[in-house]
Amino acid sequence: MKAAYADRLIEQVRMKATPLCVGLDPFADKVPALFGDLERDPAAVLVKFGTSVIDVAAKHAAVLKPQLGLFEQFGEMGYAAARILCEYGRSAGMIVLLDAKRGDIGTTADGYARATLGPKPGFDADCVTVNPYMGKDTLAPFVSAAKASGKGVAVLVRTSNPGAGDVQDLQVGGAPLWRRVAEMLAPETQDLMGASGWSGLMAVAGATYPEQARMLREAMPHALFLAPGYGAQGASAKDAVAGFVATARGLEGGIVSSSRAVIYPQAAQAATTMNDWRAAIDDAMRAAADDLRTACAR
């Protein structure tokens, strides 16, 4: 039987000695022309670009995070490319966290769970992001599917975007809504608990709000964190690991996502050959991995 998702993730992070998670975000205006004409042949270009990113990312990071919405903009070809790249990421030894941000109820949620976590024709991702703000019943089909197959669910709790506070900071019974969501989720972490003591019911904790990440850790002591916002959104490595836990190995307890900063560095955008492009993103990923490794080594 497959090991629990949390155990597999923490083992892979330890092997890489960095919590870096590489986001695969295909922006139409940023994918270099080196990979072909994206408008004319989106599937081929997306697959070539994505596999090339993964070949480098697998050296530096344990986790790949494809952003499904940015593939879906290319229609059925983009959707197909995303499935191919999820499979390619797994074949490269990476854990695939599909950033789909699903959030619905009943049979619709069941369908989303099968599509994201289920085998072909689903994505067969190791983990999927889910929006809980319609209520706890939006999560149940995903948690059930994850529990049955040794996978994970990453729940949006305190997100990294500037407008997060419009809803998440609203006061509910003397505490912000995001804190109430964390309290709702805390007992559910037991359903996806691994032998490592970490749960595969992850909490998204924006790196742009380090103080809230520390408070979130108090509410969800066993949840692995997914911390977006490091890099292009301006959060530092120290901010990104604010909600991690001190252990004998250093700070542990999650992964830190970087997308634009590591797959579209300026040197890569200016590259005129594939070798130059590959060297540029290799440098960017190595620097991010080292930055986060240093932040965790205390």
Secondary structure, DSSP 8 states (H G I E B T S, - for coil): ----HHHHHHHHHHHHTS-EEEEE---TTTS-GGG--TTT-HHHHHHHHHHHHHHHHHHH-SEEEEBHHHHHTTHHHHHHHHHHHHHHHHHTT-EEEEEEEE---HHHHHHHHHHHHSSTTS---SEEEE--TT-GGGTHHHHHHHHHHT-EEEEEEE-SSGGGHHHHT-EETTEEHHHHHHHHHGGGGGGGB-TTS-EEEEEEE-TT-HHHHHHHHHH-TTEEEEE--BSTT-B-HHHHTTT-EEETTEEESEEEEE-HHHHS-HHHHT-SSHHHHHHHHHHHHHHHHHHHHHHH--
